């Protein structure tokens, strides 16, 4: 569905399951950052209340996910740690086209958001298929569906706001870039790590 060029090695799930406190803390902060990103996109589109309404729903859902992960952390007696730097996301930020037309920037930020949702969804699928923790299997299966919907929404907005053929070509560039950087990840207890 996402056309990701490099799938996550299923052994990453073993690394993640080896330190659930860390993966859950990292995941919670990823949800908070996703909500913040959606709010940031809202500020760029005051002339599009239709898109703002959808982005607002995404931001609210991401904060709901943050709360769900936080409740799992608390229920299990884990310590909720500080926010983490996400090197993967920071590398994706570097690929956003800057200095051009405002519309091009907005489309690229939609593709940036779609890429993160696509990889997150793929990682949730790997967790669902490979961890032993039944509660988390069910939780990540449900989140996988949500992330897939967010991916579809962001791609759809990019195509609506830009020329669909150019957006599709740029998405292919994003996929190629992401394939190069993701090779460095998948070896630590973080959603994108």
C-alpha positions as CSV (number, residue, x, y, z in Angstrom):
1,X,0.0,0.0,0.0
2,X,2.7,2.5,1.0
3,X,5.3,1.3,-1.5
4,X,8.1,1.6,1.1
5,X,11.2,0.5,-0.6
6,X,12.8,-1.2,2.4
7,X,10.7,-3.2,4.9
8,X,11.6,-3.3,8.5
9,X,13.5,-6.5,9.5
10,X,11.1,-8.4,11.8
11,X,13.9,-8.8,14.3
12,X,13.4,-5.1,15.2
13,X,10.3,-6.3,17.1
14,X,12.5,-8.4,19.3
15,X,14.6,-5.4,20.1
16,X,11.5,-3.3,20.9
17,X,9.9,-6.0,23.0
18,X,13.2,-6.3,25.0
19,X,12.5,-2.9,26.5
20,X,8.8,-2.1,26.4
21,X,9.2,0.9,28.7
22,X,11.5,2.6,26.3
23,X,9.5,1.7,23.1
24,X,6.2,2.9,24.8
25,X,7.8,6.1,26.0
26,X,9.2,6.8,22.5
27,X,5.9,5.9,20.9
28,X,4.0,8.3,23.2
29,X,6.2,11.2,22.2
30,X,5.9,10.3,18.5
31,X,2.1,10.6,18.9
32,X,2.5,14.0,20.6
33,X,4.9,15.2,17.8
34,X,2.4,13.9,15.1
35,X,-0.3,16.0,16.8
36,X,2.0,19.1,16.8
37,X,2.8,18.5,13.1
38,X,-0.9,18.4,12.2
39,X,-1.5,21.7,14.2
40,X,1.5,23.2,12.3
41,X,-0.1,22.3,9.0
42,X,-3.4,24.0,10.2
43,X,-1.5,27.3,10.6
44,X,-0.3,27.1,7.0
45,X,-3.8,26.7,5.5
46,X,-6.2,29.4,6.9
47,X,-7.8,29.6,3.5
48,X,-8.8,25.9,3.6
49,X,-11.3,25.3,6.4
50,X,-12.2,21.9,4.9
51,X,-8.6,20.7,5.2
52,X,-8.3,22.4,8.7
53,X,-11.2,20.3,9.9
54,X,-9.6,17.1,8.8
55,X,-6.2,18.1,10.3
56,X,-7.9,19.0,13.5
57,X,-9.4,15.5,13.7
58,X,-6.0,14.0,13.1
59,X,-4.4,16.2,15.8
60,X,-7.1,15.1,18.2
61,X,-6.7,11.5,17.3
62,X,-2.9,11.7,17.7
63,X,-3.3,13.2,21.2
64,X,-5.8,10.4,22.0
65,X,-3.2,7.9,21.0
66,X,-0.7,9.8,23.2
67,X,-3.1,9.3,26.1
68,X,-3.6,5.7,25.3
69,X,0.1,4.9,25.3
70,X,0.5,6.9,28.5
71,X,-2.2,4.9,30.2
72,X,-0.4,1.6,29.2
73,X,2.8,3.0,30.6
74,X,1.1,3.9,33.9
75,X,-0.9,0.6,34.1
76,X,2.3,-1.4,33.8
77,X,4.2,0.6,36.4
78,X,6.7,1.9,33.9
79,X,8.4,5.3,34.2
80,X,7.4,7.8,31.5
81,X,10.6,9.3,30.3
82,X,11.4,12.6,28.7
83,X,10.9,13.4,25.0
84,X,13.4,11.9,22.7
85,X,15.2,13.2,19.6
86,X,14.0,11.3,16.6
87,X,16.9,11.2,14.2
88,X,14.8,9.5,11.5
89,X,12.3,12.3,11.4
90,X,15.0,14.9,11.6
91,X,16.6,13.3,8.5
92,X,13.2,13.5,6.7
93,X,12.9,17.1,7.6
94,X,16.1,17.8,5.7
95,X,14.4,16.5,2.5
96,X,11.5,19.0,2.7
97,X,11.9,21.5,-0.2
98,X,12.6,24.9,1.2
99,X,12.9,28.3,-0.3
100,X,10.4,27.8,-3.1
101,X,6.8,28.6,-3.5
102,X,4.5,28.4,-0.4
103,X,2.3,25.8,-2.1
104,X,5.3,23.6,-2.9
105,X,6.3,23.7,0.8
106,X,2.8,22.8,2.0
107,X,2.6,19.9,-0.4
108,X,6.1,18.6,0.7
109,X,5.1,18.9,4.4
110,X,2.0,16.8,3.6
111,X,4.3,14.2,1.9
112,X,6.6,14.4,5.0
113,X,3.7,13.6,7.2
114,X,2.5,10.8,4.9
115,X,6.0,9.3,5.0
116,X,6.1,9.2,8.8
117,X,2.6,7.7,9.0
118,X,3.5,5.1,6.4
119,X,6.6,4.0,8.2
120,X,4.9,4.1,11.6
121,X,2.1,2.0,10.2
122,X,4.6,-0.5,8.8
123,X,6.4,-0.7,12.2
124,X,3.1,-1.2,14.0
125,X,2.4,-4.1,11.6
126,X,5.8,-5.6,12.4
127,X,5.1,-5.4,16.1
128,X,1.6,-6.9,15.7
129,X,3.0,-9.9,13.8
130,X,6.1,-10.5,16.0
131,X,5.7,-9.6,19.6
132,X,4.4,-12.0,22.2
133,X,2.5,-9.4,24.4
134,X,-1.1,-10.0,23.4
135,X,-2.4,-6.6,24.8
136,X,0.2,-4.7,22.7
137,X,-0.5,-6.9,19.6
138,X,-4.1,-5.8,19.7
139,X,-3.2,-2.2,20.5
140,X,-0.8,-1.9,17.6
141,X,-3.1,-3.6,15.2
142,X,-5.8,-0.9,16.0
143,X,-3.2,1.9,15.7
144,X,-2.0,0.4,12.4
145,X,-5.4,1.1,10.8
146,X,-5.5,4.6,12.2
147,X,-2.0,5.4,10.8
148,X,-2.9,4.0,7.4
149,X,-5.9,6.4,7.4
150,X,-3.7,9.3,8.3
151,X,-1.2,8.4,5.5
152,X,-4.1,8.3,3.0
153,X,-5.4,11.6,4.2
154,X,-2.0,13.4,3.9
155,X,-1.3,11.9,0.4
156,X,-4.8,13.0,-0.6
157,X,-4.3,16.5,0.6
158,X,-1.0,16.7,-1.2
159,X,-2.6,15.7,-4.5
160,X,-5.5,18.1,-3.9
161,X,-3.2,21.0,-3.1
162,X,-0.7,20.3,-5.9
163,X,-0.6,18.9,-9.4
164,X,-1.3,15.2,-8.9
165,X,1.3,14.1,-11.4
166,X,4.0,16.2,-9.8
167,X,2.9,15.1,-6.4
168,X,3.2,11.4,-7.4
169,X,6.7,12.1,-8.9
170,X,7.7,13.9,-5.7
171,X,6.3,11.0,-3.6
172,X,8.6,8.6,-5.5
173,X,11.5,10.9,-4.6
174,X,10.4,10.7,-0.9
175,X,10.3,6.9,-1.1
176,X,13.8,6.7,-2.6
177,X,15.2,9.1,0.0
178,X,13.5,7.3,2.9
179,X,14.9,4.0,1.6
180,X,18.4,5.4,1.8
181,X,18.1,6.7,5.4
182,X,16.0,3.8,6.9
183,X,19.0,1.5,6.3
184,X,20.6,3.2,9.3
185,X,17.7,2.4,11.6
186,X,15.9,-0.6,13.0
187,X,18.4,-1.5,15.7
188,X,17.1,0.2,18.9
189,X,14.0,0.5,21.1
190,X,12.2,3.4,19.3
191,X,9.4,3.5,16.8
192,X,11.6,4.8,14.0
193,X,15.0,3.8,15.5
